[in-house]
């Protein structure tokens, strides 16, 4: 039997800032079948660069502000969220990050939402033991938890998350937005795309740029992304005497064009679950030099699509970059293989199809959904 009623779905994010999770979930909100789903966007901060695109397609955007989990006002906000879920007869709540998991899953359970899907899209690089324990408790309110990479799935297993069903749905990408411009010429422009957060470890790239400056004076570096560390990292570039080589571009809406104009993508993160920036770079036909951590191990095939190096090791990072500068043909071959990998493994269509399948199978198995539809007369 196929579910024919339009299913009310709530997709919950902390905000709509232009991070990897926010971009992925914006596409999910926009691409879910409007004939099958009525999709609401829920947040705790009504802000961010992705918000206009969400507003174009979401049935509504609802905000439940929170200011710390220990405050009485947060408990009251959870109750308001539960009441909203009941009023809208929400059948699926999908929470997409740490704060959404901890707030949204208990609220959805309180409301009796039939399908409650938590997410694991990070590897806890900067979370305290208390935060990890809090999220693990929130997962107990879920009917399903979805990881976006094998590494994130392994973290769930290590944390002994005892949710009835744990699944993996990798991120997607719009391949049509990424054109391949490299022709095997010199490697001169290095780019990285990542929010300026501690776990992205931009300081290692700046240190590597300083090491490479004497032997590779033509190399230029573009750092795309914004965040609280920007002033600190700009000061570090000046202190390392590479501020004339390193350009901080901030948030950009033309990332595909910037990638198409680059020659090499570098991601020196200390932790990655599923790096959207690297996926986009590979889709643009760029070779990748990145840290040998988490989801990067699942994405980059060393020696074929890129090079993996130990994290927080400027010498190793500089050495890998130097090897591709010295051998443009090898860099071009890696970029071609990278594009082929992305075409075969990732697409937004596949990601949306996987979530659609999960929603449908979970609803079919849910007594709560059958009761909800009977009550609504559908």
N, C-alpha and C positions, 0 to 999 in steps of 0.2 A: 504493500500500500504506500502511495506517495502522499506526503503531507501537502495539501493544496491551500490551506489557510495562509494568509500573510503572517509570518512569524515575527512578533515584536522582539527585537534584539537590542541590547545595550552594550556598547563597547566603551570601556572605562579606561581613560588615561589620566595621568596626573595633570598634564598640560598638552598643548599642541606645538611646543617648541620644536625646532627643526633637527631633532635627533633621529637616529636610525629607527627606533621603535615607533616614534611618532609618524615618520614617513610611511613605514610599512602599514600601520593601522589606518592612516588616512586613505591609502589605496584600498584597503579592505572595505572601509566604510563606503567608498565611492564605487567599488566594483561588485559588491554583493548584489544579487539579482533583485531589483526593485519590485518585480512581480511576485517574488517569494518572501521577501523580508522587508519589514519596516524597521530601519536601523536608526537608533538614537545614539548620539555621542554624549558620554558623561565625563566630567572632569572635576578636579579640585581647584584648578586655576584656569580661568577663561582667558587664555592668552596663547600666543605663539604664532610663528610664521605659517604653520599648516592650517590654522583655524579658517581662513577664507575658503580653502578647498573643501574642508569638512562642511562648512555652512551651505555650500552649494548642493550637497547631496543628502545630508542627514535629515531625518524627520524632525529632530530637535537637537539642540545642544544644551545640556543641563549641567549646572555647576553646584557642587556641594563642597564649599571651602573647608579645609582642615588646617589646623595650626599646631600639629603635634598630637601623637596618639594618647598622651597621658592626660589630656584636658577633657573636662566634662562636656565642652562644646562639641568635641569630636564624637562622643557617644550619641549626642543629640542629632548630629549630622547623619550618622549611620541610620538612626531611626527614621529620619526624614527620607533618606535614600530608599529604605525598605518600603515606606509608605508610597513613594513615587513608583517603585517597581510594581507594587500591588495595583495601584491606580491605572498604570499603563498596561497591566497584564503581561509584564515582561516574561518571556519564555526562556531566553538565553541571556545571561550576563557573562561577558568576557572581559577579564581584567588583564592589563597589559604591562604593568611594571610594579615595582615594589610597593609603592604607596597605594596604588589601585588594588593590588592583591590584598593588602592588610585591611583596607577600608571596605572595598567592594564585595569581597567574598563573604565575610560575616553578614553584611547588610543584605546580600542576595539570599543567603540561607534564612535569615530572619524573615524575609518576605515570602519565603516558600517558592522562590524561582526554581523551576524544574531542572534547568541545565546551568551549571555554574562552572565556568572554565577559567582557571588561573593560568598564569604564564610564567615561564622562566626564560628570560632573554638576556641574562647577565650571569657572571661567574663570581659575584660577591667580592670584587677587588677591594672595596673600601667599606664594607659593611661590618658592623660590630657583631659580636656573638649574640647580643641581645636582639639586634635587628634580624639576624638569620633565624633565631628561634621564633621571633614574632611572625615572620613570613611562613615558617613551617607550620605554626599553629593555624594561620589563615588558610593554608592549603587544606586543612582538615574540613573546611567548609565548602570545598570544591567537589564537584562530581568528576571533573577532569582537570588535568594540568598539561599544558602544551609547552614543550621546549622547542626552541628554534634551531638547535644544532645538536649533534651527538655529544659535544662537550657539556652543553647545558643539561642534556638528558642524564649524563653521568653524574653531574652535581646533584640532581634530584635523587638519584639512587644512593649517592654517598650520604645525603642528608636523611635517608630513610623516610622519604615522603610517602605516606601510606594512603594516597588518594586512590580511589577505585580504579581509575584509568589514567595512565600517563602516555602521552603520544608525542611525536616529533613532527612539526610542520616547518620546514625551512622557509626562510625569507624569499621574497620574489623580487623581480626587477623588470622594468619595461625596456626590453631590448631595442624597441624602435627609437627610444630617446638617445641611444648611445651609438654614435658612428665611429668607425675605425679610421683614423687619419694617419697612423704611423706607416712609413714606407721603408723603414730600415736605415734611416739616416742617423746622424750623431745623436747621442744621448746627452741632452743639455738642460732639459727642464724636468725637475723633480717636483712631484706634487703629493700632498697628503690631504685627506678630507676627514676631519674628525672634530667633534666639539673639544674645546680647550679645557679638558678635565684631567685630574691627576693620573688616572689609569691609562690615558692615551699617551703619556710619557713623551711629549714633544721635546723635552730637554735632551733626550738622547739623539734625536735628529739634528738639533742645533749643534750638539757636541760633535756629531759625525761631520756636519758641514764644515766646522772649523778644522777638523783633521784633513778633510779633502781639499780645502781651499788652495794649499800650495801646489798640489799636483793636478787638480782639476779646476782651474780658475774660471772656466766658462760655465760651470754648473750654477744654475739658479734654482731657488726653492720657493714653492708656493704653499703656504699653510692656509687651508680653507676651513673655516669654522670659527665659532665665537664661544666665549665663555669667560668665567671669572679670572682665569689665569692669563688673559691676554697681555696685560701690562707687565706682569712678571716675566713672561716669555720674551716679550720685546726687549726688556732690560737685559735678559740673558743673552740674546743675540748681539746686543751692543757690547756687552762685557766680553763676548767671545770674538768680537771684531768681525762678525759676519752679517751685520744688519744691512749692509749694502747688497748681500746675496739672498737674504731671506725676506720674503714679502708676506705679510699677514693680510689676508684678503677678507677676513671676517665671514659672516654668513653670506652665501651667494645663492641666487636662484638659477644660475647658469652653469651648474657643476658639469653637466655633460659636455658643454663646449670647452670648459677648462680642461677636462680630462682628455678630450680629443686633441687639444693643443700641446699636451704634455708628452714626455718620453718614458717616464718611470714613476711608478707609484710606490710610496714607502709608508709603512704603518708600524711604528715602534712600540705599540701598546704593551703594557704589562699584563693585560687581561682582555680577552675578547670572547664573547659567546658566538656571535655571528656577525662579522664586520661588513655592514652595508657598503661602506666606502670602498673596501677592497673588491666587493662584488661588482660595483659600478665601474671601477677601474679596469677590471678584467673584461667586462662587457665592452669597454672602449678599446680593447686590444692592448692594454698596457701590461708589461711584466711587473711583478710585485716583489718587493723586498720587505719582509715583515718579521715580527717577533715569532718565535717558535712557541706559541701559547694557544690554548683553548681552541676556538673555532677556526683560527687561521691554519691550524694543522689539518682540519677537515676540508679546507678550501684550497690551499696552495699545494700543488704537487712539486716538491723540491726538485730543482734541476730541469723541470719541464715547463711549468707555468710561472715559476718564480724562485726565490731563495728565502729560506727561513734562517734566522740567526737568534742567538740567545738574547732574551730581553735585557734592557738596561746595559747593553754592551756597545758603546760607541765605536770601538775599534772594529768589532765584527760587522756592525752595520755599515761603516765606512768601507770596509773591505769588500763586502758584497756589492755595494753600489759601484765601487771602483771597477770591479770585474765586468760589469755590464757597460760602463762607460768605455772600457777598453775593447769591448767586443759587441758592437752594435748589431751585428747579424744574430748573435745569440739572444740579445734582448728582443729583437723583432720576432724571432721564432717563439720565444716564451710568450710574447703578447698574443700571437696568433693562436697558440695552444690555449691560452687563458680564455680568449673569446669563445673558442670551440667548447670549452668546458661549461661556461656559463649558459650558452645556447642549449646544451643538452640537459643541464641539471636544474636550471632556475628560470622561472617566469612568474609574473604576477598572476597569470591565468591559472597556472598550476597551484599557487598558494591559495588563491580564492576558492578553487575547486576543492582543495583539501579541507578548508574550513567549512565549506558548504556540506561536504560529506560528513564531517564530524557533527555539525549541527543536526543534520537530518537523522543520522544514526542514533545520536543521543536522545533526540526528541521521540523517536519511535520507541525507544526503550524506556521512556519515562512515564510512569503512572501520573506524575504531577502534570505533565503536558496534556495527557488525555483528560484529566479532571478540569484543567484550565479551559480547554476547548469546549468541553461539555457545558461548563458554566457560562461560557460566552455564547453558546449556541452556534458554534461553527464546526 
